[in-house]
Amino acid sequence: MKKLIISVLTALILVAVMAAPAVAVEDTQTATATVDVNQVISITIGDAGSAGINFVGGTPPISEQGDTDQLDGTPAVTITIENETNTEVDVGIMGTIFQGSLALSNWLYSTDFAKTGLAGLTGAYVEVYSDKGPPGGTPIVLDFYHWVTIPDGTATGTHKVTVSYKAKETSGTY
């Protein structure tokens, strides 16, 4: 009888253990992941013509003679903010006399063919386009139209300037 009671109790314990839900203890741990992403600013220059900004020239006085290749909707130069740019940028322009004595103020530019905001080059960068980008999926193309004014008394010969375009982070300085 003792064996029977022990067998019944053992069977009941086994049934109770199998019927009881399994209890699991959970433990969650966290870790912080950090990565620094460097700033990328990438622009390319495009030219409507074959070799830079070109003027016919002639006998002074000449007022606001346009680049030989530019037309309304076809600027002398385009600056493209490329897809890899990952920050908002401002784009500026400046000039440096390379040859001759024609003042920078006679080398003119505008963002449209209608000469809105027409201005002469300066020896320091001047912001022309602000708060552009980042491009995301499509590059951003910015137009620059160019003209030259040759006043009476300008020395004969070839006059050249180097025109530079620069993109910088919107909050940065030239």
C-alpha positions, 0 to 999 in steps of 0.5 A: 500500500505504501508503494501504491501511495508513493506511486500515486503521489509521484504520478500526481506530482508529474502531472502537476509539473507538466500542467504548470506553465513554464516560467522564463526569466527575461533580461534586456541589456542595451548598448549605445552605438555612435558614428561620426559622419564627415561633411562632404561638399562637392561641386563641378563646373560646367561651361556652355562653350568649349574653353571657359568664359569668352568675349569677342572684345573690340574697340572701346567703349563696349558696354556689357558684352556677353559671353559668346556662348551664352543665351537665355537659358544657356548660361556661360557657366553652371555650378552643379552641387553634386549628390554626395554633398551632405550639407546645405551650402552657399555658393560664391564667386570672386575674380583675380586679374590674371593678365592686363589692367581691366578692373575686376568691376568690369567683369560682370555676372548675374544669375539670369540672362536678364541681368538681374542683380548684375554685379562686378567681380571682386577680389573676395568671395561674394555669396551669390546663391544661399541655402542650397542642398543637400541635393538628395537624389538630383544634383542642383544646377546653378546658373552664372551668366557673364558680361564684360564692359570695356571703358574708353582708355582701356589699354590695348592687348589681352585682358584676363581674369580667373573666375573662381566659384566656391561652395561652403557650408551655409553656416561657414564663412568664405 
